[in-house]
Amino acid sequence: MPFCTSCGNQIADSSRFCPNCGYSIGSGAPGSELAAPAFAPAYAAVAEPLDYTIQGDNLQVVRLKLQSGQEVYAEAGKMVYKTANINWETRMTGQSIGDKLWGAFKRKLMGESLFMTYFRASSPGEAGFAGNYPGRIQAFSLAAGQSWLVQRDAFLAAQTSVSLNIALVKKLGAGIFGGEGFILEKLTGPGTVFIHAGGDHIEFTLAPGESIQVDTGCIVAFEESVNYDIQFVGSIKTAVFGGEGIFLTTLTGPGKVIVQSMTLEKLRRELAPMRAGGDERNPLGALGGILSSED
């Protein structure tokens, strides 16, 4: 049986549309690959509800209870367990070899694995996923077309109706000094998606024009409507001796923002105090603590 090259869902040979995401068959021949239509069918606008629970404190696990035929995909190596009736398969999606290779290249730029692992329940079952270091799991229930931008390597798992793509920071200064680099991950609904980031998470809802300044590298995610930029801290003395670096990341509403109390880079630095340099996401990290936070 062929697979949908848009969402990875398995389809029947005679199907004209993918029942999961609504993509239409390109050539109409059995086993042919799928092409994106010029419109989204109505049934693709709402994803099937996903039953899940998040357990734990700072070493959390998300438990997905899948119904018969329900499917999710996850970053390779993030599965903790699954019941025997859940089939899993690692594969690349794309309409051609070139598309598959380009998709794999983009995933590597995002800090993810070359392949994604798909989990499909043949009957009601359960699968669990967790991050690779202490932190928390955040769940988003995305409407059709709704997008969040998240830090690199944050993706954990999602329904196959959710699109995972690369997002480039549009402003040069934000890309160099913003702490997240030029590359972010873009998650677009419909469907439920889970991300993982270090420490505890704090959520802000910004009104139009309202801003919050965040230590570089501490941004977990923000809605697409939020403006992302950097701002000078105010004085050289504060930059050199304040321990926060020269720049702070500025997020301006409207929209929601999630920040983290501990980044993986800070954790590594505390565990290896003799190691010089700041946040590894900063392209100018070799300049040391002047450009990067040391708290």
Secondary structure, DSSP 8 states (H G I E B T S, - for coil): --B-TTT--B--TT-SB-TTT--EESS-STT--EE--SS--GGGSS----EEEEE-SSB-EEEEEE-TT-EEEEETT-EEEE-TTEEEEEE---SSHHHHHHHHHHHHHTT--SSEEEEEESSSEEEEEE-SSSEEEEEEEE-TT-EEEE-TT-EEEEETTSEEEEEE-SSHHHHHHSSS-SEEEEEE-SEEEEEEEES-EEEEEE-TT-EEEE-TT-EEEEETTSEEEEEE-S-HHHHHHSSS-SEEEEEESSEEEEEES--HHHHHHHHSTT---S-TT-TTGGGGGGTS---
